[in-house]
């Protein structure tokens, strides 16, 4: 099963970013509006906790979403819900005595989620957030979110390592799936550009819009 390897790489990439950061560096800004590094790490931690619950929650098939259609609910525009979640995350992260407390919990939880992913039946289904997914599709959604947030985490940490290639490939495949079938990715984009622009972190340029044509209207592909 390769899905858990990509997830392991995605989570290990985040661990390598945050494990040696000082409390001051954990309070640097991220690409996510209003969130510091510690806040965003808590958000990803909650996702790893959700992974543990999902992998322990087998479900009868068939799946009702896959690794691409799962994201169609998470389109931009739900500002009230996003703001409420952002505020909850900030308050929850602030409840730790020091920002490094979030790192300690992450370093315990992320490897546990990866171990559970490696032990899961790849032919089985699980339930999470009101959906039923095949195990490999669940792992792909977790990997995609971790890779995108890795890029969010390091915006003010120029020396931080990038996410790993296998994990990035999963996130790129997700964006390809969300893009219209006849769209062609602009030739000047590398994978990082693609992920940042597909998720609305970086706006499209006029040249991007010309190359994308009508497909530019699909952007951002997810928020």
BALUM-918114 format. One record per atom (N, C-alpha, C, O): residue in three letters; x, y, z. Coordinates in steps of 0.1 Angstrom, whole numbers, padded with zeros to 4 digits, always signed. Layout:
BEGIN
ALAXYZ
...
***
This chain:
BEGIN
UNK+0009-0012+0000
UNK+0000+0000+0000
UNK+0009+0012+0000
UNK+0017+0014+0009
UNK+0008+0021-0010
UNK+0017+0033-0011
UNK+0011+0045-0005
UNK+0018+0055-0002
UNK-0002+0045-0003
UNK-0009+0058+0003
UNK-0003+0062+0016
UNK-0001+0074+0018
UNK+0000+0052+0025
UNK+0005+0056+0038
UNK+0019+0061+0037
UNK+0024+0068+0046
UNK+0027+0057+0026
UNK+0040+0062+0025
UNK+0040+0077+0021
UNK+0048+0085+0027
UNK+0031+0081+0012
UNK+0030+0095+0009
UNK+0025+0103+0021
UNK+0030+0114+0024
UNK+0016+0098+0029
UNK+0011+0104+0041
UNK+0023+0106+0051
UNK+0024+0116+0057
UNK+0030+0095+0053
UNK+0042+0095+0062
UNK+0052+0106+0058
UNK+0057+0114+0066
UNK+0054+0108+0045
UNK+0063+0118+0040
UNK+0057+0132+0042
UNK+0065+0141+0046
UNK+0044+0133+0040
UNK+0038+0146+0042
UNK+0039+0150+0057
UNK+0042+0162+0060
UNK+0035+0141+0066
UNK+0036+0144+0080
UNK+0050+0146+0085
UNK+0052+0155+0094
UNK+0059+0138+0080
UNK+0073+0139+0084
UNK+0079+0153+0080
UNK+0087+0159+0087
UNK+0074+0157+0068
UNK+0079+0170+0063
UNK+0075+0182+0073
UNK+0082+0191+0075
UNK+0062+0181+0078
UNK+0058+0191+0087
UNK+0066+0190+0100
UNK+0070+0200+0106
UNK+0068+0178+0105
UNK+0076+0176+0117
UNK+0090+0182+0115
UNK+0095+0188+0125
UNK+0096+0180+0104
UNK+0110+0186+0101
UNK+0109+0201+0102
UNK+0119+0207+0105
UNK+0098+0207+0097
UNK+0097+0221+0098
UNK+0096+0226+0112
UNK+0103+0236+0116
UNK+0088+0220+0120
UNK+0084+0226+0133
UNK+0092+0221+0145
UNK+0092+0227+0156
UNK+0099+0209+0144
UNK+0104+0203+0156
UNK+0115+0211+0163
UNK+0116+0210+0175
UNK+0122+0219+0156
UNK+0133+0226+0162
UNK+0130+0241+0163
UNK+0139+0249+0166
UNK+0118+0245+0160
UNK+0115+0259+0160
UNK+0114+0265+0175
UNK+0109+0258+0184
UNK+0119+0277+0177
UNK+0117+0283+0190
UNK+0103+0288+0192
UNK+0095+0288+0182
UNK+0099+0291+0204
UNK+0086+0296+0206
UNK+0084+0309+0198
UNK+0073+0312+0193
UNK+0094+0317+0196
UNK+0093+0329+0188
UNK+0090+0326+0173
UNK+0082+0332+0167
UNK+0097+0316+0168
UNK+0095+0312+0154
UNK+0081+0305+0152
UNK+0075+0307+0142
UNK+0076+0299+0163
UNK+0063+0293+0162
UNK+0052+0304+0162
UNK+0040+0301+0160
UNK+0056+0316+0164
UNK+0046+0327+0164
UNK+0048+0336+0151
UNK+0043+0347+0150
UNK+0055+0330+0141
UNK+0057+0337+0128
UNK+0044+0336+0120
UNK+0036+0326+0123
UNK+0041+0345+0111
UNK+0029+0344+0103
UNK+0029+0332+0093
UNK+0040+0328+0089
UNK+0018+0328+0088
UNK+0016+0318+0078
UNK+0008+0324+0066
UNK+0004+0336+0067
UNK+0006+0316+0056
UNK-0003+0321+0045
UNK-0018+0321+0049
UNK-0026+0327+0042
UNK-0021+0314+0060
UNK-0035+0314+0064
UNK-0038+0326+0073
UNK-0032+0328+0083
UNK-0047+0334+0068
UNK-0050+0347+0074
UNK-0053+0345+0089
UNK-0062+0338+0093
UNK-0046+0353+0097
UNK-0049+0353+0111
UNK-0042+0342+0119
UNK-0043+0342+0131
UNK-0035+0333+0112
UNK-0029+0321+0119
UNK-0014+0323+0120
UNK-0008+0326+0110
UNK-0009+0320+0131
UNK+0006+0319+0133
UNK+0010+0304+0130
UNK+0001+0296+0128
UNK+0023+0302+0130
UNK+0027+0288+0128
UNK+0021+0278+0138
UNK+0016+0267+0134
UNK+0021+0282+0150
UNK+0015+0273+0160
UNK+0000+0270+0158
UNK-0005+0259+0160
UNK-0007+0281+0154
UNK-0021+0279+0151
UNK-0024+0270+0139
UNK-0032+0261+0140
UNK-0016+0272+0129
UNK-0018+0263+0117
UNK-0014+0249+0120
UNK-0020+0239+0116
UNK-0003+0247+0128
UNK+0001+0234+0132
UNK-0011+0227+0140
UNK-0013+0215+0139
UNK-0018+0234+0149
UNK-0029+0228+0156
UNK-0040+0224+0146
UNK-0046+0213+0148
UNK-0042+0232+0136
UNK-0052+0228+0126
UNK-0049+0215+0119
UNK-0057+0206+0118
UNK-0036+0213+0116
UNK-0032+0201+0110
UNK-0032+0189+0120
UNK-0035+0178+0116
UNK-0029+0192+0132
UNK-0029+0182+0143
UNK-0044+0177+0144
UNK-0045+0165+0146
UNK-0053+0186+0144
UNK-0067+0181+0144
UNK-0070+0172+0133
UNK-0078+0162+0134
UNK-0064+0175+0121
UNK-0066+0166+0110
UNK-0060+0152+0112
UNK-0066+0142+0109
UNK-0048+0152+0118
UNK-0042+0139+0122
UNK-0050+0131+0132
UNK-0051+0119+0131
UNK-0056+0138+0141
UNK-0065+0132+0151
UNK-0078+0126+0144
UNK-0082+0115+0147
UNK-0083+0134+0135
UNK-0094+0129+0127
UNK-0090+0117+0119
UNK-0099+0107+0118
UNK-0078+0116+0114
UNK-0074+0104+0107
UNK-0074+0092+0116
UNK-0078+0081+0112
UNK-0069+0093+0128
UNK-0070+0082+0138
UNK-0084+0077+0140
UNK-0086+0065+0140
UNK-0093+0087+0142
UNK-0107+0083+0144
UNK-0113+0076+0131
UNK-0119+0066+0132
UNK-0110+0082+0120
UNK-0115+0076+0107
UNK-0110+0062+0105
UNK-0118+0053+0101
UNK-0097+0060+0107
UNK-0091+0047+0104
UNK-0096+0036+0114
UNK-0094+0024+0112
UNK-0102+0041+0125
UNK-0108+0031+0135
UNK-0123+0031+0133
UNK-0130+0026+0142
UNK-0128+0036+0122
UNK-0142+0037+0120
UNK-0146+0031+0107
UNK-0150+0038+0097
UNK-0145+0017+0106
UNK-0148+0011+0093
UNK-0163+0013+0089
UNK-0171+0014+0098
UNK-0165+0013+0076
UNK-0179+0016+0071
UNK-0182+0006+0060
UNK-0173+0001+0053
UNK-0195+0003+0059
UNK-0199-0004+0047
UNK-0198+0004+0035
UNK-0200+0016+0035
UNK-0193-0002+0024
UNK-0193+0005+0011
UNK-0206+0006+0005
UNK-0216+0000+0010
UNK-0208+0012-0007
UNK-0197+0018-0014
UNK-0194+0032-0009
UNK-0202+0038-0002
UNK-0182+0037-0013
UNK-0179+0051-0010
UNK-0188+0060-0017
UNK-0192+0058-0028
UNK-0190+0072-0010
UNK-0199+0082-0017
UNK-0190+0093-0022
UNK-0196+0102-0030
UNK-0178+0094-0019
UNK-0168+0104-0025
UNK-0155+0097-0026
UNK-0152+0087-0020
UNK-0147+0103-0035
UNK-0133+0098-0037
UNK-0123+0109-0033
UNK-0127+0119-0027
UNK-0110+0107-0036
UNK-0100+0116-0032
UNK-0101+0130-0038
UNK-0095+0140-0034
UNK-0109+0131-0049
UNK-0111+0144-0056
UNK-0124+0149-0053
UNK-0125+0161-0048
UNK-0135+0142-0054
UNK-0148+0147-0052
UNK-0150+0151-0037
UNK-0159+0159-0034
UNK-0143+0145-0028
UNK-0143+0149-0014
UNK-0141+0164-0012
UNK-0147+0170-0004
UNK-0133+0170-0021
UNK-0129+0184-0019
UNK-0139+0194-0025
UNK-0138+0206-0022
UNK-0149+0189-0032
UNK-0158+0198-0039
UNK-0167+0205-0029
UNK-0172+0216-0032
UNK-0168+0200-0017
UNK-0176+0207-0006
UNK-0167+0219-0001
UNK-0173+0228+0005
UNK-0154+0218-0002
UNK-0145+0228+0004
UNK-0141+0239-0006
UNK-0129+0241-0007
UNK-0151+0245-0012
UNK-0148+0255-0021
UNK-0148+0269-0014
UNK-0155+0270-0004
UNK-0142+0279-0020
UNK-0142+0292-0013
UNK-0156+0298-0013
UNK-0164+0295-0021
UNK-0158+0307-0003
UNK-0170+0314-0002
UNK-0178+0312+0011
UNK-0187+0319+0014
UNK-0174+0301+0019
UNK-0181+0299+0031
UNK-0173+0307+0042
UNK-0167+0301+0051
UNK-0174+0320+0041
UNK-0165+0329+0050
UNK-0169+0328+0064
UNK-0160+0328+0073
UNK-0182+0327+0067
UNK-0186+0326+0081
UNK-0181+0314+0088
UNK-0176+0315+0099
UNK-0182+0302+0081
UNK-0177+0290+0087
UNK-0162+0290+0089
UNK-0157+0286+0099
UNK-0155+0295+0078
UNK-0141+0296+0079
UNK-0136+0305+0090
UNK-0127+0302+0098
UNK-0143+0316+0092
UNK-0139+0326+0103
UNK-0141+0320+0116
UNK-0133+0321+0125
UNK-0152+0312+0118
UNK-0155+0306+0131
UNK-0145+0295+0134
UNK-0140+0294+0145
UNK-0141+0287+0124
UNK-0131+0277+0126
UNK-0117+0284+0129
UNK-0110+0279+0138
UNK-0114+0294+0122
UNK-0101+0301+0124
UNK-0100+0306+0138
UNK-0090+0305+0145
UNK-0111+0312+0143
UNK-0111+0317+0157
UNK-0110+0306+0167
UNK-0103+0308+0177
UNK-0117+0295+0165
UNK-0116+0284+0174
UNK-0102+0278+0175
UNK-0097+0276+0185
UNK-0095+0277+0163
UNK-0081+0273+0163
UNK-0072+0282+0171
UNK-0064+0277+0178
UNK-0074+0295+0169
UNK-0065+0304+0176
UNK-0067+0303+0191
UNK-0057+0304+0198
UNK-0079+0302+0195
UNK-0082+0301+0209
UNK-0076+0288+0215
UNK-0071+0288+0226
UNK-0078+0278+0208
UNK-0073+0265+0212
UNK-0058+0264+0213
UNK-0052+0259+0223
UNK-0051+0270+0203
UNK-0037+0270+0203
UNK-0032+0279+0215
UNK-0022+0276+0221
UNK-0039+0290+0217
UNK-0035+0299+0228
UNK-0036+0293+0242
UNK-0031+0297+0252
UNK-0044+0282+0243
UNK-0046+0275+0256
UNK-0034+0268+0260
UNK-0032+0265+0272
UNK-0025+0265+0251
UNK-0012+0258+0255
UNK-0003+0268+0262
UNK-0004+0280+0259
UNK+0004+0264+0272
UNK+0012+0273+0280
UNK+0023+0280+0272
UNK+0026+0291+0274
UNK+0028+0272+0262
UNK+0038+0277+0253
UNK+0035+0272+0239
UNK+0029+0261+0238
UNK+0038+0279+0228
UNK+0036+0274+0215
UNK+0042+0260+0212
UNK+0036+0252+0205
UNK+0053+0257+0218
UNK+0060+0244+0216
UNK+0051+0233+0222
UNK+0054+0221+0218
UNK+0042+0236+0230
UNK+0033+0225+0234
UNK+0025+0219+0223
UNK+0022+0207+0223
UNK+0021+0227+0213
UNK+0014+0221+0201
UNK+0024+0212+0194
UNK+0019+0202+0189
UNK+0036+0215+0193
UNK+0046+0207+0186
UNK+0047+0193+0193
UNK+0048+0183+0186
UNK+0048+0193+0206
UNK+0049+0180+0213
UNK+0037+0171+0210
UNK+0039+0159+0208
UNK+0025+0177+0210
UNK+0013+0168+0207
UNK+0013+0164+0193
UNK+0010+0152+0190
UNK+0017+0173+0183
UNK+0019+0169+0169
UNK+0028+0157+0168
UNK+0026+0148+0161
UNK+0040+0158+0174
UNK+0050+0148+0173
UNK+0046+0134+0178
UNK+0052+0124+0175
UNK+0037+0134+0188
UNK+0031+0122+0192
UNK+0020+0116+0183
UNK+0019+0104+0181
UNK+0012+0125+0178
UNK+0000+0121+0171
UNK+0003+0118+0156
UNK-0003+0108+0151
UNK+0011+0126+0149
UNK+0013+0123+0135
UNK+0019+0109+0132
UNK+0014+0103+0123
UNK+0029+0104+0139
UNK+0034+0091+0137
UNK+0023+0080+0140
UNK+0023+0070+0133
UNK+0015+0083+0150
UNK+0004+0073+0153
UNK-0006+0072+0141
UNK-0010+0061+0138
UNK-0009+0084+0135
UNK-0018+0083+0124
UNK-0012+0076+0112
UNK-0019+0068+0105
UNK+0001+0078+0110
UNK+0008+0071+0099
UNK+0008+0056+0102
UNK+0006+0048+0092
UNK+0011+0052+0114
UNK+0011+0037+0117
UNK-0003+0031+0115
UNK-0005+0020+0109
UNK-0014+0039+0119
UNK-0027+0034+0117
UNK-0030+0033+0102
UNK-0037+0024+0097
UNK-0025+0042+0094
UNK-0027+0042+0080
UNK-0020+0030+0073
UNK-0026+0023+0065
UNK-0008+0027+0078
UNK-0001+0015+0073
UNK-0008+0002+0076
UNK-0006-0008+0069
UNK-0015+0002+0087
UNK-0021-0011+0092
UNK-0035-0012+0086
UNK-0041-0023+0087
UNK-0041-0002+0080
UNK-0055-0002+0075
UNK-0056-0011+0063
UNK-0046-0012+0055
UNK-0067-0017+0061
UNK-0070-0025+0049
UNK-0072-0016+0037
UNK-0082-0009+0037
UNK-0064-0017+0027
UNK-0065-0008+0016
UNK-0078-0011+0007
UNK-0082-0002-0001
UNK-0084-0022+0009
UNK-0096-0025+0002
UNK-0109-0021+0010
UNK-0120-0022+0005
UNK-0107-0016+0022
UNK-0118-0012+0030
UNK-0123+0002+0029
UNK-0116+0010+0022
UNK-0134+0005+0035
UNK-0139+0019+0036
UNK-0140+0024+0050
UNK-0141+0016+0060
UNK-0139+0037+0052
UNK-0140+0043+0065
UNK-0150+0055+0064
UNK-0153+0059+0053
UNK-0154+0060+0075
UNK-0163+0072+0075
UNK-0156+0084+0082
UNK-0149+0082+0092
UNK-0158+0095+0076
UNK-0152+0108+0082
UNK-0160+0119+0076
UNK-0164+0120+0064
UNK-0163+0129+0085
UNK-0170+0141+0081
UNK-0183+0139+0073
UNK-0186+0146+0063
UNK-0190+0128+0077
UNK-0203+0125+0070
UNK-0202+0118+0057
UNK-0212+0116+0050
UNK-0190+0114+0053
UNK-0188+0107+0041
UNK-0182+0093+0043
UNK-0176+0090+0053
UNK-0183+0085+0033
UNK-0177+0072+0033
UNK-0166+0072+0022
UNK-0169+0075+0010
UNK-0154+0069+0025
UNK-0143+0069+0015
UNK-0136+0055+0016
UNK-0135+0049+0026
UNK-0130+0051+0004
UNK-0120+0041+0005
UNK-0108+0045+0012
UNK-0105+0057+0012
UNK-0101+0036+0019
UNK-0090+0039+0027
UNK-0079+0047+0019
UNK-0074+0057+0023
UNK-0076+0042+0007
UNK-0065+0050-0001
UNK-0070+0064-0004
UNK-0061+0073-0005
UNK-0083+0066-0006
UNK-0088+0080-0009
UNK-0087+0089+0003
UNK-0083+0100+0002
UNK-0090+0083+0015
UNK-0089+0091+0027
UNK-0074+0095+0029
UNK-0072+0107+0032
UNK-0065+0086+0027
UNK-0051+0089+0029
UNK-0046+0100+0019
UNK-0038+0109+0022
UNK-0052+0100+0007
UNK-0048+0110-0003
UNK-0053+0123+0001
UNK-0047+0134-0001
UNK-0065+0124+0007
UNK-0071+0137+0012
UNK-0062+0142+0023
UNK-0059+0154+0023
UNK-0058+0134+0032
UNK-0050+0138+0043
UNK-0036+0143+0038
UNK-0031+0153+0043
UNK-0031+0136+0028
UNK-0018+0140+0023
UNK-0019+0153+0016
UNK-0010+0162+0018
UNK-0029+0155+0008
UNK-0031+0168+0001
UNK-0032+0180+0011
UNK-0025+0190+0009
UNK-0040+0178+0021
UNK-0041+0189+0031
UNK-0028+0192+0037
UNK-0024+0204+0039
UNK-0021+0181+0041
UNK-0008+0184+0048
UNK+0002+0191+0039
UNK+0010+0199+0044
UNK+0003+0187+0026
UNK+0012+0193+0017
UNK+0009+0208+0015
UNK+0018+0217+0016
UNK-0004+0211+0013
UNK-0008+0225+0011
UNK-0004+0233+0024
UNK+0001+0245+0023
UNK-0007+0228+0035
UNK-0004+0235+0048
UNK+0011+0236+0051
UNK+0015+0245+0057
UNK+0018+0226+0046
UNK+0033+0227+0047
UNK+0037+0240+0040
UNK+0045+0248+0045
UNK+0032+0242+0028
UNK+0036+0254+0021
UNK+0031+0267+0028
UNK+0038+0277+0027
UNK+0020+0266+0035
UNK+0015+0277+0042
UNK+0024+0280+0054
UNK+0026+0292+0058
UNK+0029+0269+0061
UNK+0037+0271+0073
UNK+0050+0278+0070
UNK+0055+0286+0079
UNK+0056+0276+0059
UNK+0070+0280+0057
UNK+0071+0294+0050
UNK+0082+0298+0046
UNK+0060+0301+0048
UNK+0061+0314+0041
UNK+0070+0324+0048
UNK+0077+0332+0041
UNK+0072+0323+0061
UNK+0081+0332+0068
UNK+0093+0324+0074
UNK+0099+0329+0083
UNK+0095+0312+0069
UNK+0106+0304+0074
UNK+0114+0299+0061
UNK+0113+0288+0057
UNK+0122+0308+0056
UNK+0128+0306+0043
UNK+0138+0294+0043
UNK+0141+0288+0033
UNK+0143+0290+0055
UNK+0153+0279+0055
UNK+0146+0266+0057
UNK+0153+0255+0058
UNK+0133+0266+0059
UNK+0126+0253+0061
UNK+0126+0244+0049
UNK+0126+0248+0038
UNK+0126+0231+0052
UNK+0126+0221+0041
UNK+0113+0221+0034
UNK+0103+0223+0040
UNK+0113+0218+0021
UNK+0100+0217+0013
UNK+0093+0204+0016
UNK+0100+0195+0021
UNK+0081+0202+0012
UNK+0074+0189+0013
UNK+0081+0179+0004
UNK+0086+0183-0007
UNK+0080+0166+0007
UNK+0086+0156-0001
UNK+0079+0153-0014
UNK+0067+0156-0016
UNK+0087+0148-0024
UNK+0082+0146-0037
UNK+0070+0137-0038
UNK+0060+0140-0046
UNK+0070+0126-0031
UNK+0059+0116-0032
UNK+0046+0123-0027
UNK+0035+0121-0032
UNK+0047+0130-0016
UNK+0035+0137-0010
UNK+0030+0148-0020
UNK+0018+0149-0022
UNK+0039+0156-0025
UNK+0036+0166-0035
UNK+0028+0160-0047
UNK+0019+0166-0052
UNK+0033+0149-0052
UNK+0027+0142-0063
UNK+0012+0139-0060
UNK+0004+0140-0069
UNK+0009+0135-0048
UNK-0005+0132-0045
UNK-0013+0145-0045
UNK-0024+0145-0050
UNK-0008+0156-0039
UNK-0015+0169-0039
UNK-0017+0174-0053
UNK-0028+0179-0057
UNK-0007+0172-0062
UNK-0008+0177-0076
UNK-0019+0169-0083
UNK-0026+0174-0091
UNK-0019+0156-0081
UNK-0029+0147-0087
UNK-0043+0152-0083
UNK-0053+0151-0091
UNK-0045+0156-0070
UNK-0058+0161-0066
UNK-0062+0173-0074
UNK-0073+0174-0078
UNK-0053+0183-0075
UNK-0056+0195-0083
UNK-0059+0192-0097
UNK-0068+0197-0103
UNK-0051+0182-0103
UNK-0054+0178-0117
UNK-0069+0173-0118
UNK-0076+0175-0127
UNK-0073+0165-0108
UNK-0086+0160-0108
UNK-0097+0170-0106
UNK-0108+0169-0112
UNK-0094+0181-0099
UNK-0104+0192-0097
UNK-0104+0201-0109
UNK-0114+0209-0111
UNK-0094+0201-0117
UNK-0093+0210-0129
UNK-0102+0204-0140
UNK-0103+0192-0141
UNK-0107+0212-0149
UNK-0115+0207-0160
UNK-0107+0199-0169
UNK-0095+0201-0170
UNK-0113+0189-0175
UNK-0106+0179-0183
UNK-0098+0185-0195
UNK-0087+0180-0199
UNK-0103+0196-0201
UNK-0096+0201-0212
UNK-0087+0213-0209
UNK-0081+0219-0218
UNK-0084+0215-0196
UNK-0075+0225-0192
UNK-0060+0220-0193
UNK-0058+0209-0190
UNK-0051+0229-0196
UNK-0037+0226-0197
UNK-0030+0235-0186
UNK-0031+0247-0187
UNK-0023+0229-0178
UNK-0015+0236-0168
UNK-0004+0245-0175
UNK+0003+0240-0183
UNK-0004+0258-0171
UNK+0006+0267-0177
UNK+0020+0261-0176
UNK+0024+0256-0166
UNK+0028+0262-0187
UNK+0041+0256-0188
UNK+0051+0262-0178
UNK+0060+0255-0174
UNK+0049+0274-0174
UNK+0058+0280-0164
UNK+0057+0276-0150
UNK+0065+0280-0141
UNK+0046+0269-0147
UNK+0043+0265-0133
UNK+0051+0253-0129
UNK+0051+0243-0136
UNK+0058+0254-0118
UNK+0063+0241-0111
UNK+0052+0237-0102
UNK+0042+0243-0101
UNK+0055+0225-0095
UNK+0044+0220-0086
UNK+0041+0229-0075
UNK+0029+0230-0072
UNK+0050+0236-0070
UNK+0047+0246-0059
UNK+0038+0257-0064
UNK+0028+0261-0058
UNK+0041+0263-0076
UNK+0033+0273-0082
UNK+0019+0268-0083
UNK+0009+0275-0080
UNK+0018+0256-0089
UNK+0005+0250-0092
UNK-0004+0249-0079
UNK-0015+0253-0079
UNK+0003+0243-0068
UNK-0005+0241-0056
UNK-0009+0255-0050
UNK-0020+0256-0045
UNK+0000+0264-0050
UNK-0003+0277-0044
UNK-0014+0285-0052
UNK-0023+0291-0046
UNK-0014+0284-0065
UNK-0024+0291-0073
UNK-0037+0283-0074
UNK-0048+0289-0074
UNK-0036+0270-0073
UNK-0048+0262-0074
UNK-0056+0263-0061
UNK-0068+0261-0061
UNK-0050+0266-0050
UNK-0056+0268-0037
UNK-0059+0283-0033
UNK-0063+0286-0022
UNK-0056+0292-0043
UNK-0058+0306-0040
UNK-0049+0313-0031
UNK-0051+0324-0027
UNK-0037+0306-0028
UNK-0027+0313-0020
UNK-0020+0324-0028
UNK-0017+0334-0022
UNK-0018+0322-0041
UNK-0012+0331-0050
UNK-0022+0334-0061
UNK-0027+0325-0067
UNK-0024+0347-0064
UNK-0034+0350-0075
UNK-0028+0346-0089
UNK-0016+0346-0091
UNK-0037+0344-0098
UNK-0033+0342-0112
UNK-0029+0355-0118
UNK-0034+0365-0115
UNK-0018+0354-0126
UNK-0014+0366-0133
UNK-0022+0367-0147
UNK-0029+0357-0150
UNK-0020+0378-0153
UNK-0027+0379-0166
UNK-0022+0368-0176
UNK-0030+0363-0184
UNK-0009+0366-0176
UNK-0004+0355-0184
UNK-0010+0342-0181
UNK-0013+0334-0190
UNK-0011+0339-0168
UNK-0018+0326-0164
UNK-0032+0325-0170
UNK-0036+0315-0175
UNK-0039+0336-0169
UNK-0053+0336-0174
UNK-0053+0334-0189
UNK-0062+0327-0194
UNK-0044+0340-0196
UNK-0043+0337-0210
UNK-0041+0323-0213
UNK-0047+0317-0222
UNK-0031+0317-0206
UNK-0028+0303-0209
UNK-0039+0293-0205
UNK-0041+0283-0211
UNK-0045+0297-0194
UNK-0056+0288-0189
UNK-0069+0289-0197
UNK-0077+0280-0198
UNK-0071+0301-0203
UNK-0083+0304-0210
UNK-0095+0303-0201
UNK-0095+0308-0190
UNK-0106+0296-0205
UNK-0118+0295-0198
UNK-0116+0288-0184
UNK-0123+0291-0175
UNK-0106+0280-0184
UNK-0103+0272-0171
UNK-0099+0281-0160
UNK-0100+0277-0148
UNK-0095+0294-0163
UNK-0091+0303-0152
UNK-0103+0306-0143
UNK-0101+0309-0131
UNK-0115+0305-0148
UNK-0127+0307-0140
UNK-0129+0296-0129
UNK-0137+0298-0120
UNK-0122+0285-0131
UNK-0123+0274-0121
UNK-0114+0277-0108
UNK-0116+0271-0098
UNK-0105+0287-0109
UNK-0096+0289-0098
UNK-0102+0299-0088
UNK-0109+0308-0092
UNK-0099+0297-0075
UNK-0091+0286-0070
UNK-0099+0273-0070
UNK-0111+0273-0069
UNK-0092+0262-0072
UNK-0099+0249-0073
UNK-0104+0244-0059
UNK-0114+0237-0058
UNK-0097+0248-0049
UNK-0102+0246-0035
UNK-0097+0257-0026
UNK-0086+0263-0029
UNK-0103+0259-0015
UNK-0099+0270-0006
UNK-0090+0265+0006
UNK-0086+0273+0014
***
